[in-house]
């Protein structure tokens, strides 16, 4: 199977080296560019709606085609209800606002979790410091619990 028999690519005409494009070639390139924007908007919507389409696929290979076709079909339904482009109506504005709202909630939750972690860590550290200072204050001459203590009563023996 040759890929060119199965797939057809529509590519813009490149400007020749040191030359210019004709008016007809410029119009064709503009039409291709506007079509490309629509395709990019569709794939952006697909990836936004279905994270399985935007991430690396790590599930069973035999399920991929069915899953991807299902995501495409559901995205087509979504596009019929909520248009792709901003000039297509208020649905796009609502959609963008919803995404911004979700993003701000995520940021707010991360900041709250970070604040909670820092405050709990501060309490833990202050308790540890208080315990250490109390331990050192209660034993100003050093510890007699160490092996090889400098106490005169042990006379060099470890066990009695």
C-alpha positions in Angstrom: 0.0 0.0 0.0 1.4 3.4 -1.0 0.4 6.3 1.3 -0.3 8.6 -1.6 -3.0 6.2 -2.9 -4.8 6.4 0.4 -4.3 10.0 1.6 -4.4 13.3 -0.3 -2.6 16.3 1.1 -3.6 19.9 0.2 -0.5 22.0 0.4 0.0 25.7 -0.3 2.2 26.7 -3.2 5.6 27.9 -2.1 7.1 31.1 -3.4 9.9 30.3 -5.9 13.4 31.4 -5.0 13.7 35.0 -5.9 10.2 35.1 -7.5 6.7 35.9 -6.6 3.4 34.0 -6.6 0.7 34.8 -9.2 -2.6 36.2 -8.0 -4.3 32.9 -8.6 -1.7 31.1 -6.5 -2.2 33.6 -3.7 -6.0 33.1 -3.8 -5.5 29.3 -3.7 -3.1 29.7 -0.7 -5.6 31.9 1.1 -8.4 29.3 0.6 -6.1 26.5 1.8 -5.1 28.6 4.9 -8.8 29.3 5.8 -9.6 25.6 5.5 -6.5 24.7 7.6 -7.7 27.0 10.4 -11.1 25.2 10.5 -9.3 21.8 10.6 -7.0 23.0 13.4 -10.0 24.4 15.3 -11.7 21.0 15.0 -8.6 19.1 16.2 -8.2 21.6 19.0 -11.8 20.9 20.1 -11.3 17.2 19.8 -8.2 17.3 22.0 -9.9 19.6 24.5 -13.0 17.4 24.9 -11.3 14.1 24.9 -7.9 13.9 26.7 -7.3 10.4 25.3 -6.9 12.1 21.9 -4.4 14.7 23.3 -2.2 12.4 25.3 0.0 9.5 24.4 -2.3 6.5 23.8 -1.3 3.7 26.3 -4.2 1.3 26.1 -4.8 -1.7 23.9 -3.9 -1.1 20.2 -7.0 -2.9 18.9 -9.3 -0.5 20.7 -7.7 2.6 19.3 -9.7 2.9 16.0 -13.0 2.4 17.7 -12.2 4.8 20.5 -10.9 7.5 18.1 -13.9 7.2 15.8 -16.2 7.5 18.8 -14.4 10.6 19.9 -14.7 12.0 16.3 -18.4 11.3 16.2 -19.0 12.9 19.5 -16.9 15.9 18.6 -19.0 16.3 15.4 -22.2 16.4 17.4 -20.6 18.9 19.8 -19.5 21.1 16.8 -23.1 21.1 15.5 -24.3 22.4 18.8 -21.4 24.7 19.7 -19.8 26.2 16.6 -16.0 26.2 16.2 -15.3 29.8 15.4 -15.8 32.9 17.5 -17.8 34.5 14.8 -20.2 31.5 14.9 -21.9 32.7 18.0 -21.9 33.0 21.8 -21.3 29.3 22.3 -17.6 29.8 21.7 -17.4 32.6 24.2 -19.2 30.4 26.8 -16.9 27.6 26.0 -13.8 29.7 26.4 -15.1 31.2 29.7 -15.8 27.8 31.0 -12.2 26.7 30.2 -10.8 29.8 31.9 -13.0 29.1 34.9 -11.8 25.6 35.2 -8.2 26.7 34.8 -8.6 29.4 37.6 -10.2 26.8 39.9 -7.2 24.5 39.4 -4.7 27.3 40.1 -6.7 28.3 43.2 -6.9 24.7 44.5 -3.1 24.3 44.0 -2.4 27.5 45.9 -4.7 26.5 48.8 -3.0 23.1 49.0 0.4 24.8 49.0 -0.7 27.1 51.8 -2.0 24.2 53.8 1.2 22.2 53.3 3.4 25.2 54.3 1.3 25.9 57.5 1.4 22.3 58.6 5.1 22.1 57.9 5.7 25.2 59.9 3.8 23.6 62.9 5.7 20.4 62.5 9.1 22.2 62.5 8.2 24.4 65.4 7.2 21.3 67.5 10.4 19.6 66.5 12.4 22.6 67.4 10.6 23.0 70.8 11.1 19.3 71.6 14.8 19.6 70.7 15.3 22.7 72.8 13.4 21.2 75.7 15.6 18.1 75.4 18.9 20.1 75.4 17.7 22.4 78.2 16.9 19.4 80.5 20.3 17.8 79.9 22.9 20.6 80.1 25.8 18.4 80.9 25.5 16.0 78.1 23.9 12.7 77.9 24.7 9.7 80.1 22.8 7.4 77.8 25.6 7.3 75.2 27.9 4.3 75.0 31.3 5.2 76.6 29.7 7.7 78.9 32.0 10.0 80.9 30.2 9.2 84.2 32.4 8.2 87.1 29.9 5.6 88.4 30.0 3.3 85.5 33.7 2.4 85.9 34.1 1.5 82.3 31.6 -1.4 82.3 28.7 -1.5 79.9 26.5 -4.0 81.7 25.9 -4.6 85.4 
